[in-house]
Every structure is written in structure tokens, then in C-alpha cells.
């Protein structure tokens, strides 16, 4: 009988499976008959193999096979979102969603026009899943059954009763009779109105993942992308774009038995590609502190030294009430020197902004001492003369001391630690020799000094 459309695909699929089963038997028969010339003996060999061949032919008779397949269909489920990707032993329900949304604002499974339907359940019943996924003119058998179109099966049935059994059996693979979750599934309690909540169970979008993996595979190993990359490597023109997926990761499911997770997972060898979704690294651009009254009140310097400042505060609290010993004073000095390191490192970076040389001569609110310190490449000779006098260094030391006292008092005053004039002078004294040595050692100091001498 000549079949058409989806019915022809069903008949051909069953016949191909029959031929696959017959192939090893026919090879064994051919081998047994080889070099056997006696007709009686040949007939006996054919007779010995005949029951196996008849059994397979009967087993793959279209009606017989559909009877059996409809009974086994409940062992598998066709899905677009599979639970077993969450945990291989999860026994809850998966989801089959064939909805298509053309104007979706997000890339979701419903955005795909040609879904790759997955199958989960007993791996021995995956042949039933493949039957339901057979397509003709863009429509699968599963979709036809969902839409109430049974014509592809009706041409094989002997009566309405048999057709009904097939349809009801195959529909069991399209949806679970009762939706259920499992202790190994993910569950989210999402709050709703009046103290109620929805229990959500996120499941893996296996159809979306499969299509995405197909695109990556095509881009990385296809003939045309390969030719594009070779042309780019050779520095030659090519009329196609060089598309690449960068910084992808691979997640494995199912270990050595990916078929236990799903059919599509088995086709991918258990591997699924993941895009890099990490946030971009913030790369700030350092600029001169034009709009700040002081770098000590500015955000950039305080951001850089806040960890060192916290460590100093924690240490001061730890020695609260103890007598001031040489060890304690040395430890405090070491913490303060870490802050000074941060200050001088920040100053070196600002001084290195040679492309902004002379920024202090613009509309600048920074105090004069810090202008002289930080704008070392300013070409104004009067500016360089003032800088060479070094009178501004004491102002920097006092500003640092005032900043540190304010920070410590703001945090520790409630704990009974108050920092006054003695500490203020001590902080300034710690910075003074460091700042002087820093200025002598900097590569731009001699330039500034020579310019100041010319001005004189």
C-alpha cells in the first residue's frame, strides 16, 4: 500500500528498524551458507534461520509494532524542559511546551520556530520517542496528536477501537497524568498576595540548549566558518563574517551514561555549552582631582585605602586599655605607613598623567598645596618656583594627619577612643620624611627644580 505524508514517514521508520534488526541475522545466514554447496544442507540452514526472520518480520509489522509502541509510550515523556538535568535521580514531571511567540522580548524556548523535542524516561523506549518526533511538512506526529489530528495513524488501524488505543497510549508520552515535583528537584517559594505563595520548580530548557549547542558547533566546525577563519589568518578578503563564541564553558550531565538524562543530552555526548555571563570588569580612568577641595576628602583616595584603614581601626580596638608599649607603637606606625603607601601610590599615578599637564591652571578647586604636589608637569614657571620651595610639604602632612584623626574619631569615638593633638602631630611626623624622600626620588623632581631655577 502506498502511504503519503506523515503516514509514509511512520511506515518507513518501522521498516528501517526492521531492516536494522534483520541485518545481523542475514549476515549470519550468509556466512553459514558460504562454501556450502549441498542443496539439502542449504535448505536446512535456511530453515534454521527462518523462525528468527519471521519473528522479526512479525514484530515489525506496522500494526503489531504500533500496538506495542503505544503500550510502551508511558515509559517516556517528550519534553522541552527536563527535570533530570537538575538531578539524574529526580522523578518529578518535566514540561512539553510547544507554544511559539514571535514578538518575545527575551530569548526563550517559545522564541524558537523549529523546536528540537527531547525525550526522557526509559532509554529502552526511545524508539517510541523517535516515532513521535517524525515530521512531515514541518509538523511532527506529536504535534498532530496534540492538535487532535489522528489521520497519520488512522491509515494503519483496523478499526476505531485500535486507533483510540494508539492515540491514548501515545498521548501518555506528551504529558504526565498528574504533575509532581521531587525532593531532588529545585523548588522556590515565590510570595504572592495575602500571605500565600506559589511553589515554583525551575526545569532545564533542554530544547533551547540543544539549538544553542547546534549553533556553536556549526560556527566552530562548519566548512564555511573554517574558510572564513583561514582567510582572516592569511590576511585575505572574505565576503562572510567571522562569527565566534568566546569564553564559553562546558557543563556535563549524566557522566558516562548521558542517555539516562535525555535523548538530546545523549546526542550531545552529555555536554552543554554555557555562555560567559559574568559582569564586565570595571576599568576606571584616573583623572586629575580638579573638582575636589582635597584628595583626602575625595572618593578615589578613600576607596584605595579603606581596607588598610579598617585594619588600623581593628588593631586600635584590640589594644584598647593596654599600656602603650614599644611593640604597640611600632605596630601602629606600621599600619599608618600602609596608609602612607596608598597615599604616595595614588599621588604617583596622578603625577604620571602627563597628558593633563597644567590641569591645576584650569578651573581647579583643589587646595594650593596639593596642586603643587600633584601637577608636577605644569609648565608655568611661577608654579614650578613655588613647588621647588617645598613649603607645601608641611601642609600635605598636616592634611593627612587631620584626615586620619577624623576617620578614627568618627569610627572609634563611640568605643571610647578619642584622637587629639598628640596623635595629629604624630601622624604628620610619620608622613614628613616619607614625603620628602618620595619627592627626592621622583623622576620629575629634577625637571621641576630646573624650571624653577630658570624662573629665578
Buried (B, 14 or more C-beta within 10 A) or exposed (E): EEBEBBBBBBBEBBEEBBEEBBEEBEEEBEEBBEEEEEEEEEEEBEEEBEEBBEEBEEBBBBEEBBBBBBBBBBBBBBBBBBBBBBBBEBEBBBBBBBEEEEEEEEEEBBBBEEBBBBBBBBBEBBBBBEBBBBBBEEBBBBBBBBEEBBEBBBBBBEEEEBBEBBBEBBBBBBBBEEEEBBEBBBEEEEEEEEEEEEEEBEBBBBBBBBBBBEEBEEBBEEEEBEEBBEBEEEEEEBEEEEBEEEEEEEEEBBEEEBBBBBBBBBBBEBEBBEEEEEEEEEEEEEEBBBEBEBBBEBEBBBEBBEEBBEEBBEBBBEBEEEEEEEEBEEBBBEBBBBBBEBBBEBBBEBBBBEEBBEBBEEEBEBBEBBBBBBBBBBEBBEBBBBBBEEEBBBBBBBBBBBBBBBBBBEBBEEEEBEBEEEBBEBBBEBBBEBBEEBBEEBEBBEEBBEBBEEBE
